[in-house]
Amino acid sequence: QVQLVESGGGLVQAGGSLRLSCAASGRTFSNRVMGWFRQDPGKEREFVAAISRSGGTTYYADSVKGRFTIARDNAKNTVYLQMSSLKPEDTAVYYCAAKLEYLNGPYVSTSGYRYWGQGTQVTVSS
């Protein structure tokens, strides 16, 4: 079992930045692909970014490419999402997710991830 705890959400003006963190329990973090998703009320949960087990490969939704950066620190069991040039349409609850050990893709589907955090709210005001 893996527990994921997100932090770092909040209220920010358009054009601003936030960094989300997701701390994972256990000793298998470095064996897992990690992802970030987001969800607005009444909408489907959507893929934001994913990162390979070593951190050497990253994947982004087109809507955030060039503005968001995903990174991980396997020594700290933590994955990050640096968000810059934020827009009101980035407002959502952001979720951290972990795949089963040693699995790779698909990265953009929620069904590929086994463990989820409780989410952290990000609100971007115009």
N, C-alpha and C positions, 0 to 999 in steps of 0.2 A: 504494500500500500504506500502511496506517495501523497503527501499533503503539500498543497501549493498555497502560498499566502502572498497576495499582491499588495502593493503599497505605492504611494506617490501620486495618486489621483488628486484632482482638485478643480478649482475654477481658475481659468486663465483667459486673458483677452486674446482676440484674434491676432495672429502674428507672433504670439508668445511660444514658450517652450515648457515642456514637462518631461520628467524622467520617471517612468514606471519601473518598479522592481518586483520580482517574483522569487521568493525564497522557497526552496524545495526541501522536504525532509528526506532522510534516508541516505544510503550510500550508492545509489544507482543513477544519480543525476547525470553523470558524464556519459552514461550509456543510452541516454534518451534524447531524441529530437524534441525540441521545445518550440512552442508556438504562442503567438498572441492573436486573439480574436476580439471582436467588439460587437455590441448589440444595442440597438435602439429599441425602446418599447414598441411592440407591435411589428417588429421586423425580424428577419432571420439573423442568426449570428453569422458574422462574416469574417473571413480570414483577413488578417492584417500583415503578419510576418511570421517567418519560421527560421530556425537556425539548426544546422547540423550538430552532431554530437561533439565534434572538435571545435566548432565555432568557425570553421573555415569556409562554410558555404551558407549563404543567406538567401531568403526568398521574400518577396514583397508583393502586396497587392498593388495594382497600378495606381490606385487612388492615393497611396502614401509614398510611393517610390520617390526618392530624392528628398523627402522631408523627414522620414522616420528611419531610425537605425536600430536593429536588434543586435544584441551582444550577450555573451555569457561568460561567467567566471566559474569554471568547474571546481576550483578550490573552495569557493564560497557557496556552492550549490545555488547560484542565483543567475537569473536571466533578466535582462534589462530591455526596455524599449525607450529610446530617446526620441522624443517627438518635438519637432521644430516647425516653424511657420504654420502653426495650428490654425485651422479654419472652423467656423461654427459647425460645419457638417462632420467634423471629427468628434462631436459630442456623442458620447455613448458610455456604456459600462464596458470596461476592458477586462478581458479574461486571459489568464495564463493557462496553458495546457501542456501536458506531457504525453508522449507516445509510449507504447510498450517498449521495453528494452530492445535495442538493436534493430528496430524497424526504421525504414526510411520513408519514402513517399507512400501515398500522396500527402501533400503538405497542406493543401487549401481546404480540405474537407474536415468538418468537425468530427465525422465518424472515425477518422484516423487517429484520434487522440483519446486516451483512456482516462486520464486524470485532469481535473479542472479545479481552478481556484474559485473563490467566492466572488471575485470581480471587484473592480475599483472604478468609481465614477469619474469621468473626465467631462468637464463642461467648458466649452469655448464660447465666450460672449463676443458679439459683434460690435 
